[in-house]
Amino acid sequence: MASSRPVRQILTVVMDLLVIVAVILVFRVVVGFFGALASEAWGKSVLAATRPIVLPLNLKAIATPYGGAFDVDASITVLALLVVEWALGIARRAS
């Protein structure tokens, strides 16, 4: 059992990072959803800075009644990150 402690710690760190990235991408989705936020300088910076961590699925964004767009690629990326985090949680419990 002593050898599983480092593995559990590494898995925990990776899981925490995945959740942090998922939260950042949810923030991206919210900024893009509201066009007024996305058109601000800081909103444009958020969208540009988070673009590299979004899976390039090339799905069409859905226009919102708030002048923005629902970023489908970012939403699917959040889902994928949380599924991986969940699977790592199972692996961590097994170790």
N, C-alpha and C positions, 0 to 999 in steps of 0.2 A: 504493500500500500504506500510505502514511502516514496516510491518512484512516480506515483500518479499525481503527487502534489504539484510539481512543476508543470505537468501537462494541464492540470486543472487551472492553474494560474494563467498560463498562456491562452487557453480557451476563453477564460473570463475576460482577459484584456481584448482579445479579438472580438468577442461578443459585444463588449462595451463600445468598441470603435464602430462596429456595424450599426449599433443603435444611434450613436452620435451622428453618423453619416445619414442615416434614415431621417432623423429629426431635421438636419440641415436641408435635406431634400424636400421635406414637408414644408419647410419655410419657403423654399423656392416655389413650390406649387401654389402656396397662398399668395405670394407676391405676384406671380404670373396670373393668378385668377382674377385679381383686381387690377385693371388697367391703370388706375391712378397710381398705384404703388409701383407697378412695373415701369411707368414712364418717369419716375423720379430718378435722379442720378444714383442714389444708393440702391434703388431697386434694379436698375440696369447692371450695377456692379454685382449684386447678388446673383442675378441670372447669368451673367458672364462667368463669374467665379465658380459657380456650381455646374456649369455645362459639362466640364470634363468628367464628372462623376456620374453622369446620367447615361444609362445604357443607350446606345445608338440604334434604337428600334425603328426610327423614322416613321412613327405613327403620327397621324394628323392630330394636331391639338384641337380641342373643342372650344369654340368661341363661347364666352360667358356673357350674361346680360350686364356685366359690370365693366365692359370694355377690355377685358383681358382674355386669356385663353387657359383652359385646363390642360396642363402638360401631361399627356398620357404616358410618354416615355419616362418621365420622372416618377410618376405614380407607380408604374410597373417596377421601376428600379427599387422604390421603397418596399414594395411587396416582396421582391426577390431578396433584398437585404434581410428583411425580417424572417423570411423562410429559412435562409442560411443561418441566421442567429438562432432560430428555434432548433434547427438540426444540431448545431454546435452545443446547445443546451442539453440535448439528449445525450450527445457524446460525452459531455462533461460529467453528467450524472452517472454515466456508465464507467467512467474512469476512476 
